[in-house]
Amino acid sequence: MGRALASALLEAGHRVTVWNRTPGKASDLITAGARLASSPAEALEGAGVAVFCLVDDDAVTSTIDQARGSVDLAGLVMVNLTADSPARTRVLAGQLGALGIILIDGAIMTPAAAVGTEATRILYAGPQQAYKDHSGLLSAFGGTAYYLGDDIAAAATYDVALLSLFWISIAGLAQALALTRAEGLDVEDFTPHAVAMGGLVVDLLPGLTADFAAERYSGFDSASIRSLSASLTHLRSACAHSGVSTDVLDAISSVVKDAVHAGHGADAPIRLAETLIPEQSKPSPL
């Protein structure tokens, strides 16, 4: 991903200095016109903006620590496109702020191959003025940029939340494909029906999100958590009889069972989102 970002900046005509913990990985960028720095200090010396894309925010901190004794970093704008948790992002912002570094945190929601094309989607959060001042440079990454506000952890939060949605959906698909194959059916014949079901989820998503936001949990006009529990029992039984693991369904069933035991059986399934939040983390009523 780092090479893709640097390539996009070069193609947009920016002067780019690169540093990588494995120098050989930058050879194609040097050929394309980038300057190779031998250390983080050399890379950051005199830089107004630095784009970071490392394994996690601990690696970002380590890189800054390698430079801070040799270079005055006050006033540096860091665009951190490293994936990490919201909590760790807030800690990093505090650490950088103590050094006078301005943090714009970002989350790339597309593969490296999409960077520099119209398919790119990047979420940003942090000081609005800093984001505006450097939006021209960020446009080199292509596609669409979404500024989420000055809560520095907003992009990291969306990143983790959206990845949860993606990977749990993939787990559901894996469960469906396993059952289909175990029953001797052609999984490719199953595909259009899976696409239709996925489309139903997409159609329902805005309304479900609005219901959760407004705390409309009544299951009177929709399926209830209790009916979901019954459906899961049926699904687990079907998979078990076909010799297919029920581990994924068991995890969902545990959450549903807890909600029923808490007295929410008659509520709509979207109430599950509320039951997943610890009481101490819920917003206080106005």
Helices and strands as residue ranges (DSSP letters): H 2-11, E 17-18, G 23-26, H 27-31, E 35-36, H 40-44, E 49-52, H 57-68, E 77-80, H 86-98, E 102-108, G 112-114, E 121-125, H 128-133, H 135-138, G 139-141, E 144-147, H 154-182, H 187-213, H 225-241, H 247-259, I 260-264, H 271-275, G 279-281
